[in-house]
Amino acid sequence: MYPLGELTFQEAYEVFYQQTKALIEAGIDLIHIETMSDIKEAKVAVMYSSFVP
């Protein structure tokens, strides 16, 4: 993620939203967030995994 990479917080937010929404619609039972190299990436993953209906 920015500033170390090119991915912005907003772009990561949108990607995690799309992925989480698709998984929930497919009937997933559990979301497991593991090893990430950037705390902001982990933050956005947790945010969307808990807010997608």
C-alpha positions in Angstrom: 0.0 0.0 0.0 1.0 3.6 -0.5 3.6 5.0 0.3 5.5 1.7 -0.1 3.4 0.5 -3.0 0.9 1.9 -5.5 -2.3 0.8 -3.9 -4.2 3.5 -2.0 -6.4 3.0 1.0 -9.5 3.7 -1.0 -8.6 1.1 -3.7 -7.9 -1.5 -1.0 -11.2 -0.7 0.6 -13.0 -1.3 -2.7 -11.2 -4.5 -3.4 -11.8 -6.0 0.0 -15.5 -5.0 -0.2 -15.9 -6.8 -3.6 -14.1 -9.9 -2.3 -16.0 -10.0 1.0 -19.4 -9.4 -0.6 -18.8 -12.2 -3.2 -17.7 -14.6 -0.4 -20.7 -13.9 1.7 -23.1 -14.2 -1.2 -21.5 -17.6 -1.9 -22.3 -18.8 1.6 -18.9 -18.5 3.4 -19.0 -19.4 7.1 -15.8 -17.7 8.2 -13.5 -14.9 7.2 -9.9 -15.5 8.3 -7.6 -12.5 7.9 -3.9 -13.5 8.2 -0.4 -12.3 7.6 -0.3 -8.8 6.1 2.8 -6.6 5.7 1.0 -3.3 6.3 -1.2 -2.4 9.3 -3.4 -0.2 7.0 -4.1 -3.2 4.8 -5.1 -5.3 7.8 -7.3 -2.4 9.0 -9.2 -2.2 5.8 -9.7 -6.0 5.6 -11.2 -6.0 9.1 -13.3 -3.0 8.4 -15.0 -4.6 5.3 -15.2 -8.0 6.7 -17.4 -6.7 9.5 -19.5 -4.2 7.6 -20.6 -6.1 4.5 -24.2 -7.3 4.9 
